Amino acid sequence: MGQAPDLSIVIPAYNEESRIAPTVRDIVGYCRMAKRDFELILVDDGSNDRTSAIGRALGEEFPELRLIRLAANHGKGYAVRTGVINALGSTVLFTDADGSTPISEIERLEAALALGVDLAVGSRALRGEGVRVQAKLYRRVIGRTFHRMVEWLADAGVTDTQCGFKLFRAPVAQDLFSRMLMNGFSFDVEVLVMAKRRGYRVAEVPVNWTHQPGSKVRLTRDSLRMALDLFRIRGHWLRGEYDNPHLSPWSRGLPTGSNAP
């Protein structure tokens, strides 16, 4: 194994044969042009299409890419956790397979980390200079409703918990994801609740985001499931089930200056 990269980028993918190649090419192109020292981890969450085959071909083309193929579909949270726990970089970003947030937006999150926070989360709810969010009206309504529930039950500390673009200092990522219990879409809330509980400094950063067709989220079914998950997360929190890791991360060290215990 060579020297660890500066940045690990984790992409969870489930039946993404039509979208994964352009996303990977955009990320690799940006990182190479910016002369970044990076690795790209594609986690195929038990797809039944050609996602893995395309991932293997991309891995032959781009040595920075690692493919992790899960034997069965477990959920987005499980896939992201798998990628993060296997990441080697000094910082860890996870981003969605549809490329809804351009990879160049990482610069906004890195600027927040440079100011001393432990993790920076992309936000579609905040407005900023040069930021444009193109989202369907019904998704905005559902997102606001879900946020109200998060405030009531979980208090994650940010306005937009579900944007799939989050950057962590590596020890923080390993610490949080090794404690995760949720496998589905609600894992974002869980991670942020743990971050707040453990005293990590979190920055919410406005990012450009464009709705992409072909989302794997089924609004009625998954919204109800996520609402129930909020009660489960609150129960885990009250019972102290996030106090100890459930997995063994690469490193248990915490960053200098962290507020976490």
Salt bridges, closest charged atoms under 4 A:
GLU16 OE1 - ARG19 NE 2.84
GLU16 OE2 - LYS216 NZ 3.30
GLU39 OE1 - ARG66 NH2 2.83
ASP44 OD2 - ARG69 NH1 2.88
GLU61 OE2 - ARG25 NH1 2.73
GLU64 OE2 - ARG32 NE 2.99
ASP96 OD1 - LYS76 NZ 2.69
GLU105 OE1 - ARG108 NE 2.82
GLU110 OE2 - ARG36 NH1 2.73
ASP118 OD1 - ARG201 NH2 3.19
GLU151 OE2 - HIS147 NE2 3.30
GLU151 OE1 - ARG148 NH1 3.27
ASP155 OD2 - LYS196 NZ 2.66
ASP160 OD2 - ARG124 NE 2.79
ASP175 OD1 - ARG179 NH2 2.92
ASP175 OD2 - ARG198 NE 2.73
ASP188 OD2 - LYS166 NZ 2.82
ASP222 OD1 - ARG221 NE 3.25
ASP222 OD1 - ARG225 NH1 3.93
ASP229 OD1 - ARG232 NH1 2.57
GLU241 OE1 - HIS236 ND1 2.50
GLU241 OE2 - ARG239 NE 2.72
ASP243 OD1 - ARG197 NH2 3.34
